[in-house]
Amino acid sequence: MAATGVTLNAQDLNSTNKDGETFVQSCIKMKQVETLMRPEMYGNAKDYQNVYNALPDSGKKMFDGRDGRPAFSKMKNQVMANAVKKMVANKSVRQA
């Protein structure tokens, strides 16, 4: 997804499967939380924060910044930085 510039949005995250599970719930069930929380998967910090908020405490612990684990705040800052870079790049292309 990141290679093609496609990011997850609120609609993607809230979509459900045939069992009624949301995308986030399915990722948790499949133990794909680390993949789900990669900053490059998101186009804005609001969607990223919503996914983090949807995680159970055990999932949030994976991003507490302790014992070599990544810190959620740093990852969220990366999402914001990526969004700004993308916006500036798009603006530059339109002006050219």
Steps between C-alpha positions, in 0.01 A plus 500: 500500500772745596688437176199608295409793726170345610411558866230374733212731584211493748271326251755221448554458872130483581403265219378162617543147376229235467533424874436862595858566614658832408830509316676599823340214694602255229861622511506459878355149470760407235781647717585759236497802733861595420421503130177692556682768701777575250499881453532481122161327485316821592439833332400691812557491874128495587443158340823376657388617845160335452663166424723531805196582713324189367782274615458306824745581779717208399534649151574849632777356718685406181547874434599629845862578413641271767753220464578589139135515392396794280324795665156584364564875524808473277312283254211749491750781434627297204145473364462879525839558335410263214168681450673838479761367256226357280303826508808705409588261218147518360501879524836516319370279219190718454707817486742362241 
